[in-house]
Amino acid sequence: MVTRRLSLRRPAPGDIDAILAIHRDPRACAHNPSDQLTARDEAEQLFHRWDAHWSGHGFGYWTVRPAGAGEPVGFCGLKVVEFRRQMVLNLFYRFAPAHWGAGLATEAATAAVEWAAAHRPEHSVIARVRPANHASAKVAARAGLTRATHLDGPGYDGHDHIFHRPVSAGQHR
């Protein structure tokens, strides 16, 4: 998939070093410390989990690059997860800190939410955001998700604020 400034594609084995570089940076994982990686084999395992999701569902997390060429600047996409006894699409975005503040996460996240509406309208989309992660909350809102305080609760690394795009009109859960 291509947006105005970005190329989003299925991760490949050649992206493992970028997975490690971004997930090794403590700033990139500050709000989700359990996601921080320290070794290449951890990045390989993460890549294989992402690849298995793609193989099983036909979509998943994308490697995000500047349109045309260049090194990965981040990762963004959707993963099927169980949330409150329902299958939903979890919106994920994580970018190298050197690329923060340029609107790239918002552009990629918006593309993911639009893709979900077009290709998986029967699934809600959620983003789980730590209360102190104001930048992530802005990305979720700008991507078209709305704050759903009634869904807030404990997450993997602490309390989650939930942003949500409900099932599209006329679709069943």
C-alpha positions in Angstrom: 0.0 0.0 0.0 1.2 3.5 -0.7 0.1 6.7 0.9 1.1 10.3 0.0 4.5 10.0 1.6 4.9 6.3 2.6 5.2 2.8 1.4 3.6 0.2 3.6 4.4 -3.5 2.9 4.5 -6.9 4.6 7.6 -7.2 6.7 10.4 -9.3 5.2 13.4 -11.1 6.7 15.5 -8.1 5.6 13.5 -5.9 8.0 14.7 -7.8 11.2 17.6 -5.3 11.8 15.1 -2.4 11.6 12.7 -4.2 14.0 15.6 -4.6 16.4 16.8 -1.0 16.0 13.4 0.6 16.6 12.3 -1.8 19.4 15.7 -1.6 21.1 15.4 2.2 21.5 14.1 2.9 25.0 12.3 6.0 23.8 10.3 4.0 21.3 9.2 1.6 24.0 8.9 4.0 26.9 5.2 3.5 27.3 5.4 -0.2 26.5 8.5 -1.5 28.2 7.6 -5.1 27.7 8.0 -4.5 23.9 11.6 -3.5 24.2 14.1 -5.8 22.6 17.7 -6.4 23.5 19.0 -9.0 21.0 18.6 -9.9 17.3 17.0 -13.3 18.1 14.2 -11.4 19.9 13.7 -9.4 16.7 13.7 -12.6 14.6 11.0 -14.1 16.9 8.9 -10.9 16.6 9.3 -10.9 12.9 8.1 -14.6 12.8 5.1 -13.8 14.9 4.2 -10.9 12.6 4.8 -13.2 9.5 2.6 -15.9 11.0 -0.3 -13.4 11.5 0.1 -12.4 7.8 0.0 -16.1 6.7 -3.0 -16.8 8.8 -5.1 -13.6 8.1 -3.8 -12.1 4.9 -2.9 -8.8 6.7 -1.0 -7.6 9.7 1.7 -5.1 10.6 3.5 -3.3 7.8 7.0 -2.1 7.5 6.8 1.7 6.8 9.3 3.4 4.5 9.4 6.7 2.8 7.6 6.3 -0.6 9.9 5.2 -3.3 12.9 4.0 -1.3 14.8 4.3 2.0 15.2 2.5 5.2 12.2 1.6 7.4 11.1 4.5 9.6 8.6 2.4 11.6 5.9 -0.3 11.7 2.2 0.1 11.7 -0.8 -2.1 11.0 -3.5 -4.3 12.4 -3.6 -7.6 14.3 -6.5 -9.8 15.2 -6.8 -9.9 19.0 -9.4 -10.9 21.6 -10.6 -7.9 23.5 -13.5 -8.3 26.0 -14.5 -11.6 24.5 -14.7 -10.2 21.0 -12.3 -10.5 18.1 -11.1 -7.0 17.2 -8.3 -5.4 15.1 -5.6 -3.9 17.3 -4.0 -0.9 15.7 -0.3 -0.8 16.3 2.2 1.9 15.4 5.8 2.4 16.5 8.3 4.6 14.7 12.0 5.5 15.2 12.2 8.6 17.4 14.2 10.3 14.6 10.9 10.4 12.6 8.6 11.5 15.4 6.7 14.8 14.9 6.4 14.6 11.1 2.9 13.1 10.9 4.2 9.8 9.6 2.6 7.7 12.3 -0.7 9.5 11.7 -0.5 8.9 8.0 0.3 5.2 8.4 -2.3 4.7 11.1 -5.0 6.4 9.0 -4.2 4.1 6.1 -4.6 1.1 8.4 -7.9 2.3 9.8 -9.2 3.0 6.2 -8.0 -0.4 5.1 -9.9 -2.0 8.0 -13.1 -0.2 7.1 -12.8 -1.3 3.4 -11.6 -4.9 4.0 -12.6 -6.0 7.5 -15.7 -3.8 8.3 -17.1 -6.6 10.5 -14.3 -6.0 13.0 -14.0 -3.1 15.4 -10.6 -1.4 15.5 -9.0 -0.5 18.8 -5.8 1.3 19.9 -4.6 0.7 23.4 -2.8 3.8 24.7 -1.1 4.5 28.0 -2.6 7.6 29.7 0.7 9.4 29.6 1.4 8.8 26.0 -0.3 11.9 24.6 1.4 11.6 21.2 0.0 8.2 20.7 -3.5 9.3 21.7 -3.3 12.1 19.1 -2.3 9.6 16.4 -5.2 7.3 17.3 -7.7 10.2 17.2 -6.3 11.7 14.0 -6.5 8.2 12.4 -10.3 8.2 13.0 -10.7 6.4 16.4 -12.6 7.9 19.2 -11.9 7.7 22.9 -14.0 4.9 24.5 -13.6 5.5 28.3 -16.1 2.6 29.0 -13.5 0.2 27.5 -10.5 1.5 29.5 -8.7 -1.0 31.8 -5.6 -3.0 32.6 -3.2 -3.7 29.8 0.1 -5.5 29.5 2.3 -2.6 30.8 -0.3 -0.7 32.9 -3.6 1.0 32.5 -4.9 1.4 28.9 -7.0 4.2 27.4 -9.0 2.7 24.6 -9.6 4.4 21.3 -12.2 2.7 19.1 -13.7 2.5 15.6 -16.9 0.4 16.0 -18.0 -2.1 13.4 -19.2 -0.4 10.3 -22.9 0.2 9.9 -24.8 -2.8 8.7 -22.0 -5.3 9.7 -22.3 -8.1 12.2 -19.8 -8.8 15.0 
